[in-house]
Amino acid sequence: MNGAIGWFARNHVAANLLLGAIVIAGLVSLPRMPQKTFPDIDINAISVSVEYLGAAPEEVEEGVCIRIEEELEGIEGIERIRSTSNEGSCHVTIELFEYADDSRALDDVKNRVDSIDTFPEEAEKPIITLIIMQRSVMDIAVTGPTDERMLKVMGQRIRDEIAALPGITQVELLNTRPYEISIEISEASLQRNGLSFDQVANAVRAASLDLPGGAIKTQAGDILLRTKGQAYWGADFEDLIVLTRTDGTRVRLAEVANVVDGFKDTDQAMRFNGKLAAMVRVNRTGEQDILVMTEVLRNYIDDAQLRLPDGVDLTVWSDNSVMLRDRLDTLLASARQGFLMVLFILAIFLRPRLSFWVSVGVPVSFLGAIFLASTLGLSIDSISLFGFILVLGILVDDAIVIGESVHTEQSAAKAARPPGMSDEEIEESLLQQAISGTRKVSVPVIFGVLTTVAAFTPMLLGPGTIGQIQQIITTVVICCLVFSLIESQLVLPAHLGHRHAETPGAEVGLMLIPVFAIVLSGWASSLYNFVGLAILTTTLFYAWHVHGGYDRAATRVIAMQARFAAALENFTVTRFRDAVATAIYWRYTVIAIALTVLLAVVATLASGRVPFSFFPPLDSDRVTARLTMPLGTSARVTEESVLYLERTAMRVAEKLENEANEAGFKPPVVHFLSAVGGHPVSNSGSGPPSAGGPAAGGGHLGEVTMELLPNQQRHIDTDEVAKIWREAAGPISDATELSFTYSLFSAGEAINIQLEGDDLNALKELASRLRGLLAEYPGVIDITDSFRTGKSELKLDILPSGEVLGLTLGKLARQVRQAYYGEEVQRVQRGRDDVRVMVRYTDAERRTLDSLANMRIRTPDGSEVPFATVAAADLGRGFSAIRRSNRRRVVNVTADVDRNVITANEVLASMRKEKLPALLRDYPRITTSLEGAQREQGEAMSSLIPLFGVALFMIYTLLAVPLRSYSQPFIIMSVIPFAFVGAIIGHLLMMSVGLLTGLAMMSVMGIIAASGVVVNSSLVLVHAINEAQASGDGLRDAVLNSAASRLRPILLTSLTTFVGLSPLLLNRSVQAQFLVPMACSLAFGVLLSTVVTLFVVPSGYVILEDLRSAFRTDTGPHELDLTDAGLESGKAQP
């Protein structure tokens, strides 16, 4: 490396070309990186969905889910199989190990499931897909028409027009019922015409078809033969002939049945701001740029609104580009502010010219990392941007150490420079000092960067969703560090080794270049604005310079910097040397005090004063009231409760508007969205897939959502809005669940205890008792479980009298299914819609129990008998859904916590201690496990401990090699526990001002990252002591002189890291919530470790010499002389 340093320093053309190549590569790569709100996260799961319409959950479980589970047993890479049996559908989720090849696993699953030939005949073909995180770009609400058909037609028109726009590839219409043609025949009509459902269905199939008949090959050419009789609309079906009597009269379908060309009989409706609505969702695919897409969409909305009929409105409900822009603006503003603060710190400690070249390493490293990140397939998103901000203050560390070393060498050479030296000799002297200064610290600098890389390495291997986020951050950090090292070793010496104009104006002018660039970039909204502002600023600056004001100001700036440098030098020579001398004299006391502080912080953490939450929910700009009524509740009853929630939301909005007007803010509530028949908003959030697949819909489900202004534009936090709404709504009669959520992203429920067994009744009983235990803890809210009693059901059985007539249970069940669910006659394609044609009883008959008693069963000989004479019906109640995990039935008990009162970890620790074991003794065949956030936490922590051990070993190795010592690395690594101390103290300070609520998993990641950063300063100090001793200094002089000479670079590296992150620490936006805990750990960990480096490390170094002396027979030259005047008095000798 020394040869490369000298060659590039002497060949400044090569150094500048290397610098230019890095800059150009980064600038070229930047526009090619896709921009996303959030990076694409691999779920590592496969979904299998099978429709078995009309079947009860128990029938679905036995006929479909269990058979799929058994067939998938033994496939390589599967970690867990979960399934949910709903009414009419089965959803199976196959979770894969991190190392599994998802494409191969998908093929294996498809082959196994497709080979199953024992599914019920009525079951649909399985749909097998790889689960991917939703990539929604924009949701557009279509409101206006009060007629459901017109609303759907308008929604389809909007969907098709958007799909035709350039750059838009995936559009879907949501929350509308599918078309269906229902041929409804009464029992009386069947008897009057001597028909059965089979006869009607067969007649429709025979009359409604298109069939190719081949071709007639004539001499003139081929003539195709076609039978064209397919019916597509209700009126077409009405004209079909279903019966020809013996007298030749033909009976049309309309004469025996009512043909309804309408919608599938499902309970589903949505209102937007009180109006009936449909939702058009635009998703991105691949690497599409979300900002480009939303610009196209907004232009379309503005244009389409002018063309749409009066009363039809298009309103943007969800625009993820707004979130992306807010995040980009927030993080870029933090980066600009942090960089300016770093420049300010550098300018105080170093000469402006040196500060400039040190700071140049930051944008160069960023551009180099952008080039490398683009090559690795990363995108510009909130997570990758955080990686750049995180490393902002760290990037200048190596340049500071090298620059300070070169500055010291050149200053010493300048003082000893004989008079009369030529310019060429001075230039050669400066160049030689730049090379020697760089080489002097190249070893600690290179290995210091490598230790930082080693500390971040465990985050490349973390499991789960959090692990993938950490991988992105770590990749960005490592890329930046690599190019920072290249720039500091090969480019920086070439710039510091050449003579430059040393007038105050030239030096300050050089420093103002990055300042102006950063300030202007914050003001400019585009490149044109940036150029215009730059020209204006340059003109004003030139005018100021011509009149002499600039030179006078620059002279004052240089004088102020010189006074500060002199004060720091005086402090170093007097106060600091004395303090270090006192520390090493009382070295054992210093170590004892340090250990006491460490133990006190550990005790504080153990006392619970700093609560831990694996992944604190991120407050979004929406509050959602999620309502679940008892299964079987009619949509009308559910709608009444939804309207009540909507009215209370509007009252809350009115109250908040009045408060906002008084405070000078805009009204915080923007839109309302309500739904009956499902939970469309809460089920579309980011996070892990739900157990067993998508949630089922039904008339018993409802939801109301308030959309708020961005956090910075309103006077109240999202959690406060949710709290006010919850109190205003109160409990809803008969509701089984009413929860208010406001999380943007969550790793899962705060508390999720999964009960596993085979007896659903026992699981239900235990879940009820467990809910009672959770309710005893203050601060535990929204307690519920996944068990739901199903709808009332009639269980049919055949009587002996029916068997005598040749009936079987299967024939009986088929006729009942035809009458009430219906028999699918065919499917017709109308445009993009796949329309089912069903034959069944009339709507009135399907809604009364009396119709079953009056039903006629057709026997094999063609006769008709009353239902009651051949079958029995037993009224009971089943299950709404049956969930399974690893081939056992499960019930999940979930709850949220008020983090200001209690944490999930505290609740679970208390329950595990006494209450839960005592409860489980009554249910020996039921086992428990933790799911949701607790499962993620367990997986992350179990992998983190060995990975952190590996990182520590890597750091030790990287320290031992350059030091050529087995023992000295332990002195350097002694600062690592104090990175933990600093992080905890930092969290306590941030909690005291309301910026944090406690520790999080990202806090732990920050501590691990800090463990690699904090050893850099210690390595520089210990390396300097070793060099001083190698040059002949005694131990005392080596320790004191090295500590004094390394004070400035150690302070600089720590302060730049802290101030580089400080704007992010003070950022209260939603976009920064997820990032602040890691930044807090790193910033405060590095800051406190500086004190440890300056006093504890020298004390530890001397103690190590004490131990060596104790084991020597001959004390040797390194024995510490305690009678030395300086150490005896605790004062340093000048």
N, C-alpha and C positions, 0 to 999 in steps of 0.2 A: 504493500500500500504506500510505503514511503516513496518508492520510485514514481508511482503514479501522481502523488501529491506534488513532487518536484517538477515533473514533466508538464503537468497542466498549469502550474504556477508560472513557469517560464514561457509557456506557449499560450498567451492570453487569447489568441485567435481560437485555438482548440477549445478553451474554456468557454468563450462566448458562443461558439457554435453549439457546444453541448447545451448551454443554457437556452439558446434559441430553439434548438430541436425539441427540448422539453416543453417550452412555452407553445410552440406551434402545434405539437402533437396534442396538447391539452385543449387548445382553442379549436382545433379541427374536430376533436372528439366530443366537445361539449354539446354542440347542436344535435349530434347524433344520439345522445342519450335520451331515452324516453322519460317523460315526466309523469309521475303517478302520485296519487294521494298517499298511498301506502304500498310497500313492496308486495309482490306476489308471494304468498306463503303457501308452501305445500302442506296439505292436510294429511297426506299419507293414509288415505282411506278410500275404500271402494263401496259404492252403494248398489244394492240389489233391491228393486221395487217390483212387486207383483200385485196386480189388481185381481181381487176375487170378489166382485161386486155382489152385494146382498148377503154376504157371509158374516156371521158373528165373529168376534175376536177369537173365541176358543176354536172355532172351525178354521179360521185363518192360521192360528198357531199350529194346530195339528196337521192340517192339510198342506201348508206351504212353508211356514217359517222353520219348523223343526226339520223338515226334509232338506231344506237348503243348508241349515247348520250342519247336519250329519254329512252331507255331501262335501262340504268345504273342509272338513276335518283333515288335517295332515298336510295342507298346502304350505309350502315353504314361505316364510316371511310374515305369516299372520301372527299378530300379537294378541288380538282379542276379536271376538265376534259378538255383536250386539244386534238385537232385533226388537221390533215393535209390531205387535199384531193389533191392528185397528179394525173397526168395522169396515169390511170390504177391501182391505189392503194389507200387505205385508211389506215392511221396510227392514232390510238387513244392512248393517254397517260393518264392514270388515276393516279393522284398524291394522296397519302394517308397522313393522319395526322400522326404525330410521334407516337401517342399512338395506332394506328390501328394495328390489327393482319393481317399481309400481307398474310398469308396462307389462312385465312378465307375470306379475301377480294378477293383473287384470285379465290377461289371456287365460291363465289357469282357472280363475273364477268363472269366466265365461264358459270355458269347456266343461267344467264340472256342473254348473247350473243347467246348461243346455242339454246335458246328458240325462237330466231327471225326467222320467216319463210317467211319474206317478202323481203329478199334480191333478187336482180336480178338473173336470172337463170345462167348467165355467171360468177357470182361472185364465187370465190374460198372459201373453208372452212376457217373460221377465225383462226388465229394463236394467241393464248393468252399465254403470258409468264410474269414472274416477271422480271423486269429490274434489272440487276446486273452490277456492275462496271466491266469493262473489266479487265481480269487477264492475259494479254499477257506475255509470258516469252521470246520468241525470234521470230523474223521474218527472214526468210531465202530467199534470192532472187535467183531464178533459171534463169540463162541466157544462151544463146548460140544458140538454134535452132531458125531459122528465120521463120519457118513454125508454124502457130498458133496451129495446131493439134499436131505436134510433141512436142511443148512446153508444151501443156496441158498434154499429155501422160507422159512426163518426170516429170512434177510437181506432177501428181497423183502417179507415182512410188515413188518419194521422200516422199510424204505425207504418203503413206502406209508403207514404210520402217520405217519412224520415229514413226508412231503409234505403231509399233511392238516392239519398244525399251522398256526396263524395266523402269518403273516409269513414262512413257509418256502415257497419257490417252486421250488427246483432241488435235487433229491436224486438220487444215482446209486449203484448197487451195483457195487463194484469187485472185481476178482480172483476172479471166478467164471466158470466156463466156460459158454458159451451152450448151450442145449438143442439137440439134434439127434436126428432119427430116422434110423437107418441100416438100410437093407434090405440085408442081407448074403447073397449067393448064391455058393455054391462053383462052381468050374468043372465039377465032377462033376454037380452038380444041373442046371446049364445044359444039359449034354450029355444027361443022362438024360431031361429033359423037352423037349428040342429047342427050347430058348429062347435068346434073345440079350438083352443088356442093353437094347437098343432096345425089344424086345417087352415086357419087364417094365416099363420106364419108361412106355411108352405105355399099357399096361394099367392101371397105377396112376393115371395122369392121367385116363384115361377113367372109372374107377370112383370116384375120390375127387374129388367136386366138388359145389358148390352152384351151380345155374344158374336164373335167373329165366326163366319161360316166357311172360310177358305176363299177360293177364287175359281172362276170359270175361265179356262184358257181358250179364248176364241181366236180366230185368225186375225181379228183386228187388235187383239191384245187381251190382257188379263182384266177380268171384272171381279172386283172384290164383293164378297157376300157378307152382309152384316145384319144382325138382328138388333134393332135399336128401340128399346122400350124402357130404358132406365128412368125411373121416377126420381126427381130431385127435390121437389117442393111438396108441401102438404096437399096442394090442389092436385098435383100429379097422382099422388097416392089415392086420393079420393075416387079417381076415375078407374082404378084397377078393378077387374072382375074377380071376385073371390068365390062365387058360387053360381053354378048353372043348374037350374031346376030341371025336372024331368019333362016339363012342358016347353022347355027351350028358353024360358026367361032367364036373363042374367042379372045377378045381384052385384051392384057396385059396392066397393068398400064403404063409401059414404053412407050407404043405406043401413049398414049394420054397426058402424063404428063412428066415433068422433075422432077425426084426425087433427091433432094439435101440433102445428109447426111452431115450436117455441124453444124453451130452454130446458136444460137438464134440471131435474127436481132437486136442487141443492139450495141451502140457505146461505146466500152470499150477497152482500151489498156494501157499498162504500159511499161516504159523503165527504166532500171537501168544502170547507167553510160553509157547511150547512146545505150544500147542493149535491144531488146524485152525481157520482163521478166514476170515471174509469181512469186507469193509470197506464201510461206508456213508459216503459223503461228502456233506456239505451245502455247497453253494456259495451265495454271495450274488449277486444280480443288481441292476443299476442302483445306486441309492443306499441300499440297505438298510443298517441299522445293525447292525454285527456284535455289539455288546454286547447289544442287545435279542434278537437271534437266539439267541445262546448261552445266555441266561437261559431262553428257551423250551425249548431243546434239553436243558439240564441238568435242568429240571423233568420233561421227558418221560422221560429216562433213569431218574431216581429212581422215577417211577411205573411205567414199563414193567418195570423189574427185578422188581417185586413180582408182576407178572402173568405173566412168562415161565415156561416149564417149568423144573424143577430142572436145574441143570447148564448152563443157557444164560446167558451173561453178556454184558453190554454194558459196554465199557470205552472211555473217551475216549483215543484215541491222539494226536490232534493238535487242539489248541484254540487257534486264532489269537487269540481274545479275551484269553487269558492273556498272550500276547506284547504285545497292544495295551495291556492294563492296565499291564503292567510298564513299557512305554515311556512311557505317559502319566504314571505315577507317577514314573518316573525323571526325565523332562524337566520335569515340573511342580515336582518337588523342587529341581531345579537352578535353575529360574526363581525359586522362592521364595527360595532361598538367595542367588542373585545379586541379587535385588531388595533383600533385607535388607542385603547388603553395600554396595549402591549407596546406600541410605538412610544407612548408617553413615558412609560417606565424605562424603556431603553434609552430615550433621549436624556432622562435625568442622570442615569448612571454612566452612559458612554458618550463619546463625542458624536455629534450628528452624523458625520460621514460614516463612522463605524456602525451607528444605529441603523442607518439606511441599508447598508449591505447585509447586516444581520437580518433585518426585516424582509429583505428581498426573498429570503429562503421560504417564507410562508406562501406567497402566491405561486412561486415556482414549484414548491412541493404539492400544492393543491392541483395545479395544472398537470403535473406528472401523474398524480394519483387519479385524476379524471381520465387521463388516457388509459391507465392500467385498469381502472374500474369499468370503463366502457368496454375494454377488451374482455373483461370477465363477465359481462352481461348485466352489470348493475344499472340502476335507474336513478334519476334525480327524484328523491322523495324525502319525507320528513326524517326517516331513519338514517339514510346515507348523509343527509345534511348535518344531522347531529354528530355523526362521526367526524366530519370536518371541523365542527365547532369544538368537539371534545379535544381534538389534537392541536387546536390553534395555538395555545400557549406552550405546548410541549415541543412544537416544531422548532422554535428558536433556541432550545436548550443547547443543542450541539453547536450551533453557530455562535451562541454567546460565549461558550467555553473557549472555542477556537479564536473568536474575535478578541476576547479579553486577553488570551495568551499572546496573540500576535501583537496587540496593543502594548502589552507589558514589554515584550522583546524589543519592539521598535522604539518605545520611549526610552528604554535603557540604552539602546544603541545610539539614539539621538543625543542623549546627555553625554555620552562618551565620544561623540563624533569629533574628530580633530578639525580645526578650521582649514578652509581652503580645499575641501573636497569638491570634486567636479560633480556635475549633475549626473553623469553616468555612474560614478562611484556611489553617489547617494541612492540612485535608482537600484543598483545592484545590492546595496546594503539593505534597503527596504524589502527587496524581493527575498533575500536570504533570511531575513528575520521573519518574514511571513511564512516561509517554508519551515524554518526551525520551530517557530511558535506553533504551527499546525501539527508538526510531527511530535512535538513535546506532549501534546494532549490527545493525539489521535487514538491511542490505545484505549484510554478510559471513555472517549467519545464513542468509538465504534462499539465497544462492548456495552456501554451504557444504553445505546439504541437497541442493541440485541436483547438486553435484559427487559426493556420495555416491550419489545415484540414477544418475548417469552411470557411475560405476564398476561398479555392479551390472548395468547394462544389457546388457553382453555375455553375461551368463548367461541372459538371456531368449532368446537365439538359438543356444544350444549344441545340437549334434546328438546323436542317439542317446538311449539310456536315461539316461545321466548328465545330458545336456542337459535332459531333461524334469524330472529331480529338481531341477536348478539353477533351472529356471523357477519351480517352486513356491516355493522358498526366496526367490528374488528378488521374486516377486509379493508375498509376505508382507512382506518388508522395505520395499519401496517403499510399500505401503499404510500401514504403520506410520509411515514418515517423512512422508508426506503429512499425516496427521492430527496428528503431532507438530508439524509446522510451523504448521498451523492453530491448534492449542491454544496454542503459545508466542507467536504473533503477535497473536491476537485475544482469547484468554481470559485468559492469564497476566497481562498488564498491568492488566486490570480488577481482579484480585485483589490485586496488589501495590500498586495505587494508592489503596487505601482504608485508613483507620485501623483498627487492630485493638487489642484488649487486649494490652498488652506486659508483663504480669506473667510471671514465670518459669513459674508453673503453667500458664498459658494457652498459652504457647509450646511447652512440652514436651508438654502434653496434645495439642496439634494434631499433633505429630510422632509421638505414640504411636498415633494412629488407624490409619495404614497398617501399623505394626508389629504391632499386635494382630490386624488383619485377616489378615495374611499368616500369622502363627503359628497362629491359630485355623483357618484354611483348611487348614493342613497336618495338624492333629489331627482335624478333622471329616471324617467319611466321607460325610455328607449335609448337606443344608440344615438339617434339624432339629437335627442335632448342632451345626452351626455356630451356630444361634440360641441353643441351650441353653448352649453354652460362652461365647458372647458375653454372655448375661445373667449367668452366674456370674462371669465376669471383671469385668464392670461393677460388680457388687455388692461384690466384694472390693476393687476399686479405690476405690469410693466410701467404704467403711469406712476404708480407708487414708487417704484424703483428709480425712475428718472428724477423724481423730486428728492431723492435721498432718504426718504422715510424708511425704506426697506433696510438699507445698510445700517442705519442707526439701530433699528429694532434687532437685526441679526447680531450686531455687536453685543447688545444687552443680553440676548439669549445665550450667546457663547460665554459671556461673563458669568451669568447665573449658573450655567452648567458647570463651569470651572470652580465656582465657589462651592457648589454641592459636592463635586468630586473631591475638593480639598477637605471639606468637612467630613466626608466619608473616610478619606485617607487618615485624617487625624483621629477619628473615632476608632478606626482599625488599629492604629499604632498604639493608642492609649487604652481606651476603655475595653475594646474587644479582646485585645491580647491579655489584659489583666483578667478579664472574665474567664477566658479559656484557661489561663494559668491557675486560677482559683478552682475551676472545675476539675482539672487533672490532679490538683493537689488533694482535693476532697472527692476523688474519683469514685470511691465506693459509696459515699453519701449520694453523689449524683445518680449513680446507678440505682440506689435504693429509692430515691425520690421518683425516678422514672418508672420503676416497677410499681411503686405505690399508686402513681397516677394511672398506670395501666390496669391495676387491680380495681381501682375505684370506678373506672369506666366500665369494666366488665360487670362489676356489681350493679352499677346503674342500669346496664342493659338487662341483667337478670331480674332486676326488680320490676321490670315492665314499664318503666318511665318512657322508654322509646319503643312503642309498639311496632310489631312487624306484620306486614301484609304482603303476601307474595306478589300480587299484581293489583295495586289499588285501582278501582274502576276509574276510567277517564270520563269526566263530565262532558256530555255532548251538548248540543244546542237544541235538544228535544227532550220532552218529558212525556212518557207513555204510561197510561193507565191500562193495565192488562186485566181483563175480566173473564172469569170462567164460572159459568153457572152449572148446576147439576146436569149430567148427560140426559138428554131427552127433553130438556127445556125447549120450548118453541122459540123460533127466531123472533116472534112478536114480543114475547116476554123479555128476551135478551135485549131487543132493540129499545125497550122502555128504559132499561138500566143504562144502556149506552147513551141515550138521549139525556138522562139525568147527569151522567158524567160530563157530557158535552156542555150542558147548561152550567154546571159548577165551574168548568174550565173557563167559560166565557165570563162568569162573575169574577173569577180570580184574575183574568186578563184585564177586566175593567178596573179592578182594585190596583193592580200593578201599573196600569197606565196612569192613574191619578198620582201614584207615588213617583213615577218617572217624570211626569210633568213638573212636579214640585222640585225634583232634584235636577232638572234641566237635561233629562235624557229622553230618548225616543221610547215609545211604548215597546216593551220587550217581546210581546207575543205577536207573531207574524201570521201564522196560519193554524187551522185546526183540521185534523183528518180523523174520521171515525169509521169503524168497520164493524160489520156483523157477519159472523160465519167463520172467523179466523183471527189470527194475530199477525197481520201482514208486516207491520213495522218491527215488532220485537223479534219476529222469527227471521228477519232479513239482516239482523245485525252481524257484525264480525265476531268471530270466535269459533270455538270448536263445534263440530257438527253435533246436533242433538242425538240422544241415544236412539239408535235404530233408524234414523233418517228424519225426514221432514215431519213437522207436526201435522196432525190430522185437523181438518176443519170440521165445522158443525154449527148448528144454530145456537148452541149453548155458549159459543165463544164471542167475545166482543173486545173492542179496543178503541181508545181515544188518545190522540197524540197532539200535543202543543209544540209548534215549532217556534223557537226563540231567535232573537237577534244574536249575532256573535258575542261572545263573552265580554269583549272589550267595549262593546257599544251599549251595554245595559248596566243598570244599577244594582242588579241582584244576581247571585249565583244560581246555577241550575238546581243544586240540591235544595236550596231554599224555596224555589218555585215548587219543586216536588213536595216538599214538606207542607207548604201552604195548601196545595191542592189536595193532598191526602187528608188534612184536617178538615177542609171544607166539604169534601165528599163524604167522609165518615164511612161506616160499614154499610154494605148493600145487603138487603134481606135475601137470604137463600143462596148468596154467592159462595161458591166453594173456594174461590181465590180472587183477591183483588190486590194487585201489586203495582207500585209506581216505580218505574225504572228511568234512569237518565244516563246510562253509561254508553260512551262511545265505543269502547272495546273492553272486553273482560276475558280473563282466562277461564271463566266459569263461575258458578255460584260460590259465594264466600264459604258457605257450609253446605256440603252435599255428602250425606251418609247413605251409602248404598247397602240395602239389606238383600241378601241372596238366600233363596230357599226354593222349595217346590210347592209349598202350601200357601196359596195366595191369601187365604183367610188368616193364617198365622202372620204372614208378612203385613197384612193390613192392621192387625191388632198391635203388633210391635211398632209399626210406623206411628200409630195414634199415640202410644205411650211415649215414644221418642219425641214427638212434637210437644207433648206436655212438659218433658224435661227441658227442652230448648226454651220454652216459654218462661221458665223460671229465671232465665238470665236477663238482666236489664240490658237494653240495647240490641237485643236480637229481634229482628222484625221480619215480616213477610214469610212466616213459617208455613210450609205446605209440604205435601208429598205427592208422588206421582200416581198413587192409587186413586182410581175413580170408579164408583159404582156405575155399571152400565145401564142401558135402557131396559125397561120392562120387556120381557120376551115370552113368547108362547113356544114351549117345547112340544113338538108334534111327535106322535107315535101312532103306528097303525094298529088297529084292533083285529082280533081273530076273524071277525066278520068280513073285514076287508081282504084279508089273505085268502079267504074262501072264494072271493070273487076274482082272484087272480092279481090283486094289487100287491105291490111291494112298497117298502118304505121309500125307495128311490123314486118310483113312479108317483107316489103321493107327493113327495117333496118337490118334484119337478113341476107338477101342476100348480102347487101353491106358489112356487117361485114365479111361474109364468103369470099368475094372476096379480101378484102384489109387487114384486120387483120388476117383472116383465121379461120377455124373451127378445133378445136382439135378433131382428130379422135380417138386417144388412147394414152396411155403412156406405154412405154416399159422400163423395168429395165435392163440396161447394166452395170453389175458390181455394183458400188456404184452410178451410174448416173441414174437419172430419166429423160428419154428422151421423149419429147413431139413430136407427129406426127401431123403435121398441113397440111390442104388442103387450097390452096389459089391461087390467080392470080400469074403470073410470076413476077419476080423481076422488069423487065422492065415496065410492066403494072402498078405496084404499085407505080411507081415513076413519072407518068405523069397524068395531069388532063384530057387529051384526052381520056384516057381509061374509065373514068366514063361516058363520053358522049357516048362512043361506047358500054357500058355495056348493056347486055340483061337481063331484068327482067322476071322471070318465073311466069306465072299466075297460079291460082289454076287448070285451065283446061289443063295445060301442054303446053300452047302456050308461045311464047317469044315475048316481045315487047321492043322497045328501052327505055332506062332509061328516056330520056328527055320527052317522051310522057306520063309518069305516075308520074313523080316526079319533084320537083323543088329544086334547091340548091342555098343557099344564102351565099356568101362569107363574112366572118367576122373574128374576133379575140377574143379569150376567155382569160382565166386566166391560168397561169402556175401552180398555186397551190392556194388553199383556206384554210386559217388557221382559226381555231376557238378556243375559250376559254370560258368555261362555257356557251356554246350554242349561242355565238355571234361571228361574224366574226371579225378577228383582223388583223392588220398590225403592225409590229414592226419596229421602227426606231432605228438603232444602230450606235454607234460610239466608237472609242477608243480615248484616250487622251495621249499626251506627258506629262508625270508626271513632267518633268523639267520645263514645262511652266504653266500648269493648272491642276487642279484635277476635277474629275467627279462631286464631291460634289459642287465645286464652280460653275461649269457650270449649274447644275440643280437648285441650289439655286438662281442664277441670272435669269434663265428662269421662275421659279415659281413666282418670284416677280412681273414681269410685262408682259413679252412677251407671255408666254404660256396662261395665262388667257385671254388676248386680242385676241389671235388666236382662242381659243376654243369658244369664243362667236359667231363666225361665223358657228359653227357646234354644235348646241345644243343637237343633238342626239348621239354624239360621246363622250365617256368617255375615260380617260387615266389612266394608272397605270404603275408603274416601275417594270421592270423585271431584270433578270440577277443578277449582283453583288449588285445592289441597293435593289432588293427584299430581297436577303439574308441578307443584312445589316439591313434593316428595321425589319425583323423578329428577328434577333439576338439582336438588341438593345432594341426592345420592350420587349423581355423576360429577357434581362440582368438587366434592371433597378429594377424590383421587386425582382429578384433573389439576386442582390447585397444588396438590402434592407434587405432581409432575412439573408444574410451572416453577415451584420453589427449587426443585432439583436442577432444572434448566438454568435458573438464575444463579444458583450456587456454582454450577459448572462454568458458566460464562464469567463469573467473578474469579474463580480459582485459576483459570487458565492465564489471564493477563497478570494476575498478582503472583502466580507461581507459589501459591500457599494454600494449605488445607484449612488453616485457622482464620486467616484474615477475612475470608468471605462471611464468616459468622458475625464479625464486627459490623460489616456493611449491612448485612441482612437484619441486624438488630433493630434497624429503623422501621422494618415492615410492620411489626405490631403497632407502632405509633401512627402508621397510616390509618389503621383501624380506629385508634383513639381519636385522631383528628376527624375522621368521618363521623363518629358518634357525636362528638362535640358539635360538629357542623350541623348535624341533624337536629340536635337540641336547640341550637340557635335559630335554625330555620323554622322549627316548630313553634318557638316562642313568638315569632312574628307572623305565624299563620301561613307560611309558604310551603310547609310540608306537614303531613299528618303522622309521619313515622318512617321506619325503614321499609324498603321494598327489595324485591329481587334485584332490581337494577342498582340499588344501593350496594348490594354485595358485589355486583359486577364492577362497580366503581372502586371498591376497596381492592379488589384483585388487580385492577388496572393500575391503581396508585402504588401497589406493592412493587411494580416494575419501574415506575417513574422515580420513586423516592430513593432507590438505591443508586441512581445516577450521580447525585451530588456526593453521596458517601464514597462512591468509587473514585470520583475525581479527587476527593480529599485524601483518602488512603493512598492512592497512587502518588499524590504529591508528597506525602510524608515519606513513602518508600524512596522516591527519587531524591529527596533531600538527604535522607540517611545514606543512600548510595553515593552521594556526592561528598560525604564526609561530615555532615552535621550530626551533632549529638541528638539523642532522643528528644530532649527538651526543646532545643532550637528547631528541630525538624517539625515537631508537632505545632509549636506556636507560629513559626514562620509559614508553614503550609496552611494552617487555619486562617491566618491573616491574609495570605495571598489569594486564597480561594473564596474569601468572604463575598467579594463582589459577584463573581459568577454564580455562586450558590444562591445568594439573595435574588439575583436576577432571574435565574431559572425558576425559582419557586414563585416569585411575584408575577412573572409573566404567565405562568400556568394558572395562577389564581385569578388575575384580572382578566385573562382571556375568557374565563368561564363565568365571571361575575355577572355580565348582562343576562346570561341565560338563567343564573340562579335567581335573579330578581324578576324574571319574566312570569307573569301570572296568567298568561293566555292558555286556552285549552290546548293549543298546539304544543306547549312546552311541558305540560304536566307529566307526561311519560318520561321526559328526559332529565328533569331536574334532580331526582334522587342520585343518579349516577354522577352527574356533574358535581353535586354537593360532596359526595364521597371523595372524588378525585381532587377537587379544589382544596377542601379543608384538610384532607389527608396529606397532600403535598405541603401545605402551609405549615402544619404542626411538625411534620417530619424535618423541616428545615432547622428548627430549634434543636431537635434531637441530633441532627447531623453535625451541627456546630459545637455541641457540648458533650453529648453522650458518646458519639463516635470517638473523639479524641480521648475521652476517659476510658472507653473500652479498649482502645489501642494500647494505652499505657498499662491497663490491667493485664492485657495479654502479655506484655513484656514482663510484668510482675510474675505471671505464671511461668513464663519461660525461664526467668531467673531462678525461680524456686526449684526448678528441675535441673539446673545446670550445676555441675561440680565446680566449674570455673565460670565466674559471673560474666566474664567477657565484656566486650566494649559496649553492649547495649543495656547493661544494668542501669537502672534508674537511681541516680544519686539523690537521696532524700535530703541531704544536707545542702543541696544547691540553694543558694540564697533566694533565687526566684521562686522555686517551688515550695520552699519552706515557709515563705511568707504568703504564698498564694498570689504573688505579683510577678508579672513578666518583666524581665530586664530588657531595657532598650538595646 
